[in-house]
Amino acid sequence: MLVPATQLRAGMTIIHNNDPHRVMEVQHVTPGNWRGMVHAKLRNLRSGSQSQTRYRSVDQVERAEMEQHEMEYLYSTGDEYVFMNTETYDQMSLDADTLGDAVKYLLANMKIQIEFFEGKPVGIDLPKTVDLKVTYTEPGLKGATATSSLKPATLETGLVIQVPTFVQIGDVLRIDTTTGQYLQRA
């Protein structure tokens, strides 16, 4: 299905150079008396590499036909992450390269959408937020409840993020999976 380049939005999956790409950022540019252009930052779903491209406002872009299946994350063994289809109970494993940064947010029994392109898994669609437990952080300063200072905290998946000083070991935090930032205590 073809769509005008001016209708590209972040999160869309398109075909660029015969490979599926996820649109990461889009910027519409109209430089003076020239014709408008669309600058897009793309991530190749097969290789994980990122690139930038420019489309004229009159260009048509092909949307990728992606198939999604709900899968449950079971466990990991080294660099392999094992998932189970919630309808057929078939198991499959994906490597860390295919999953990318998503491995930092995976918890056992978490249900996620795995995207397939031409029958092959190319990535996963995480929930907008995940709740993760703090396994290590430095003790906060006494009375530091409303300051804007931050400290590093290690979460149960190994992810290290910046958190307010009042966060303690054992706290469960809500994390935004698109930015990797602390949102609130859960």
PERA-V631060 format. One record per residue. N is the residue number from 0. RES is the residue in one small letter. PSI is psi in whole degrees, -180 to 180 (* if undefined). Layout:
BEGIN
N|RES|PSI  N|RES|PSI
END
This chain:
BEGIN
0|m|129  1|l|138  2|v|150  3|p|145  4|a|-27  5|t|-13  6|q|8  7|l|138  8|r|152  9|a|136  10|g|-19  11|m|154  12|t|125  13|i|166  14|i|121  15|h|124  16|n|43  17|n|15  18|d|149  19|p|134  20|h|142  21|r|132  22|v|118  23|m|-43  24|e|149  25|v|137  26|q|125  27|h|128  28|v|129  29|t|88  30|p|102  31|g|-124  32|n|14  33|w|170  34|r|153  35|g|152  36|m|162  37|v|118  38|h|129  39|a|136  40|k|123  41|l|150  42|r|123  43|n|124  44|l|-17  45|r|-46  46|s|-21  47|g|-6  48|s|150  49|q|149  50|s|167  51|q|144  52|t|163  53|r|132  54|y|145  55|r|157  56|s|-19  57|v|-6  58|d|151  59|q|140  60|v|138  61|e|124  62|r|138  63|a|138  64|e|104  65|m|141  66|e|137  67|q|139  68|h|137  69|e|127  70|m|155  71|e|129  72|y|129  73|l|-60  74|y|173  75|s|149  76|t|102  77|g|-117  78|d|3  79|e|136  80|y|125  81|v|131  82|f|154  83|m|132  84|n|127  85|t|-13  86|e|-45  87|t|-12  88|y|15  89|d|142  90|q|147  91|m|156  92|s|146  93|l|146  94|d|167  95|a|-31  96|d|-40  97|t|-39  98|l|-29  99|g|-137  100|d|-11  101|a|-24  102|v|-24  103|k|-11  104|y|1  105|l|129  106|l|149  107|a|140  108|n|11  109|m|134  110|k|128  111|i|168  112|q|126  113|i|130  114|e|135  115|f|138  116|f|120  117|e|42  118|g|-1  119|k|137  120|p|132  121|v|-8  122|g|177  123|i|155  124|d|102  125|l|157  126|p|159  127|k|-38  128|t|154  129|v|151  130|d|120  131|l|146  132|k|141  133|v|124  134|t|-24  135|y|137  136|t|155  137|e|150  138|p|145  139|g|163  140|l|142  141|k|129  142|g|2  143|a|77  144|t|-24  145|a|19  146|t|161  147|s|9  148|s|150  149|l|160  150|k|156  151|p|146  152|a|137  153|t|129  154|l|169  155|e|-21  156|t|-2  157|g|-7  158|l|135  159|v|124  160|i|167  161|q|131  162|v|161  163|p|159  164|t|-18  165|f|-9  166|v|135  167|q|166  168|i|135  169|g|-18  170|d|146  171|v|125  172|l|146  173|r|125  174|i|135  175|d|120  176|t|-18  177|t|-34  178|t|-19  179|g|23  180|q|152  181|y|133  182|l|-51  183|q|172  184|r|141  185|a|*
END
